[in-house]
Amino acid sequence: MKTQSKTASVIFAAGRGSRMKGYNGNKTLLPLISGDSPFDGGLPILPHILDNLPDGPKALVVNYKKGDVIAATEGFDLTYCEQPELNGTGGALLSAKSFIEEQDYHRLIITMGDVPLVKNSTYERLLEKLEEQSMVVLGFRPFDKKQYGVLETDGSSVERITEWKYWNGYPRGKQDMLTICNSGIYGIRKDEIMKYLRALEQKPHIVAKERNGEKVEVREFFITDMIGLMYKDGLSVGYTIAEDEYEVMGIDDLAALKKAQEIFKQQSC
């Protein structure tokens, strides 16, 4: 009989969501059920995501309006990890380093606090593929790739995830072959996350940003770097595909919020 694997989850809820014009709260607390306006209503996004994740220990990475986020999730058994500086997805993951190292689990889900339509069955499918592979990326096939990062694959393995500013310069034929985009949701085995989190920590990117009207250079870290490192080391990084592009849609702006509320209403009928 196969031993049941234990699962932990890390959820990113630290960002401000600056594209959500007219709303000053943490966007993970926006409602899935609209009321008098899209910003007022019931069933905040983040608690709904927490309910959909597999059982097991969970860490919530916080920063912006962290008091509101903690208050909205106090009914859950969570470890809160503060990301002192918003320095990329890898920086968010590094903020949960103690949780990742100390918890008892075999498989880890890494997801975001603004993707409310991901089904529990999709998370489970991600975990099932970890029986055969060291890490798994949740991809999706959009009608328009826009400026999403894309998966460059070698058969069933992911070689790397390439951001738009790089793949946009590829020849048109190669661009057309890259049909799978990165949702930013991952599953990874504990042994691998322990090793490659340390490697990620040694691989900062120096990125030019504008803060308070001044241009500054900041150190940022990206989870996608781990995938390239693992592939080079001969480990298998696989992928699975979301049901459709709306399932993994991040609630970045008002249009996305309205669309998510519409889909959720249809699914609840």
N, C-alpha and C positions, 0 to 999 in steps of 0.2 A: 504494500500500500504506500502510495506517495505521501510524504510528509507535507502537510499544508504549510505554505510559505507565509511568513508574516510581512505585512505591508505597512510602510510609513509614508507620510505625504508632507511635502513642503509647498506652501501656497504663498505667492507673492501678492502683497496688498499694501505696498509702501508708497507707490507713486501718486502724484497729485491728479493726473488726468487733465492736463492743461487745455486739451481740445474740446472738453465738455463745457462749452461756453454757457454762462448763466448759472453755473452750479459751482459752489465753493467747497463742497464736502469731498470726502474720499469717494471716488466713483464706484468702488466695490459695494457701497451701501445704497446705491440707486435702486429703485423698486422695479421688480419684474411685473408687478401688477400696477398699472398706472391709475392715478386718481384724478384730481382736478387738473393736473398737468403731468407730463412724463416724469417730472422730478418728485412728485408726491404720489404716494400710494402704499402698497403693501408688498411683503416678501422681498426683503433686500437681497441683492445678488449674492453676496458672500456667504451668508448662512445657507442659502440654497446649494451653493457649490460644496460646502462642507458636508451637507446631508448626502450629496451624490457620490462623494469619494468613498472608497473601500474603508472598512473598519481598520483601526490601527492608530498609532500615535501620529499626531499632526502638529506641525510648526507653522505659525503664521508670521511672515516677515512684514514688519510695520515701520512706518515713518510718518507720513503726512496724516494729520488728524488721527494719530494713533489712539488717543483717548476714546474717540467715537467708535473706532474699529473694535477696540477691546470691549467697550460697553455693548456693542451689537452682537458680540460673539461669546459673551460670558457664560452662556449656557452650554458651551462645548468644552471638552477637555483638551485644551490647546497649550502649546508652548509658544510664547511670544518672543520673537527675535527681532531686535531693532536693527535696521540698516541705517547706520549713522549718516551715510552719504549715498545719494542715488547715483550709483556708479555701475549701472548695467545689470543684466540678468545674472551674470556670474558674481557680481558684487552682492546681489540679493541672496544667492545661494551660499556664498561665503559667510554671510551674516548668520546663517543657520548651521554653521560648522559644528558647534558643540552638540546640537541636537542630532545631527547626522552621525557624529562619531559615537555618541553615548546611548542612543536608543537601541532596543532589541528588535530587529527586523531583518528580512532577507532582500526585500525589494522596495525601492523608493519611487514614488510618483512626484514629479515636479510639475506644478501647474500654476496658473495665474488666477487672481481673485476677480477677474472681470470677464470670464468665459462661462456664462451661466447655462448654456445649452448643451454642454458636453454630457452625454449620457453615462450612467454608471456602467452600462455594458461596454462602452468604449474604453473606459479606464480598465475594466477587467480584461478586455482584449489586448490592451497594451501590456498588462502584466503577464498574460499567457505567453506572449512571444518572448518574455524573458527566460522561459524555460530553455530556449535554444540560443538566445543572443544576450550579449553583455549589456546592451543599451538599446532602447527602442524609441524612435521619434514618431510622434503622431503627425502625419501629414494630411494635406487636403488638396483637392484639385479645384481651383476656382475658375470661374468663367473668364476672369481677367486677373493675371498675376500681379498687376499694379506694381508696387514696390516691395513685395514680400521677398523674404529669403527663400531660396529654392534648394531642394535636395539634389545633389549630384550623386548618382548611384552607380554601383558596380554589381549588376544582377540584383540580388535581394539585399545587398549591403549598402549602407550610406557611406560614401567616401568623405563627404564634407557637406556643410551647409553654406551656401554662397549668398552673400547679401546683394541687394539690387545694384548698388553702386559698382559692383564688380561684374555681375552677370549681364548688366545692361550694355557692357562693352563687348560681349561675345558676338560672333557672327550670327545672323538671323536664324540660320538652320539649327545651330546649337541651342539658341534660346528657345526655339519651338519644341525641342526635344525635352526641355526641362519643364515638366508639367505638374510636378508635386511640390507644393509649398510647405513651409515649416509653420506649424501652429504655435510653437513655443512650449509644447507640452511633451514631457519625456517620462520614460520609465528606465530605471537603471538598477543593477544589482548592487548590494551593499559593498562587496569587495572592490568593485570598480569605482564607485563614487568616492570611497575612502582614498584610493590611490590617485585618481585624477582630479579630485578637489585640490589636493596639494600641488599638482602640476598646474592647475588653473591659477592658483595663487601666485605662481611665478611668471605668469604670462599677461601682464597688464597691457592695455592699449592706451596710448597717449592721444586723447581726443580734444580738439579745440571746441570750446563751448562759450556761449555768451551768458554771463550771469551778472545781474544788476547793471546792465549796460556796458560791461567790460568783457573783453575776450580773455579767457583763461584756458590753461591746459589742465585736463583732469585725467586721472588714471581710471579706466573702466575695464570691466572683465565681462566676458561673454561665454555663456554655456556652450555655444556652438564650437568653441575652440576645443573642448574636450572630445568632440566627435572626430575631428581630424587627427588628434593625438592617438585616440584609441584605434582608429583605422590603420595608422602608420605602425602601430604596435602589433597588428595582426588580429585584433579583437573584432568580433562581429557586431556591428551596429545596424540594426534592422529598422523597419518602419511598418506602420500600419496606416490605413487611410480612414479619415473621418467619413461619416455618412454623407455629408455635404459641407460646403464652405460655411454655411450658417451655424452649423453645430459648434465650430471652433471660433466663431466671430467674437472678437474683443469689443467691449463696449467703450469705444474711444471717443465718440461724439454723439450728438443728439440724434442723428439719423440712425446710427447703430442701436441706440437705446430704444427708439421707437420700433425698429424692426424686431429686436429681441422681445419686446413686450407683445408685439403682434403674434410672433411665432409661439411664444409661451401660452398666450391665450388660446390659440388654435390647438396646441397640444393638450391643454387642460380640459377642452370640451369633450 
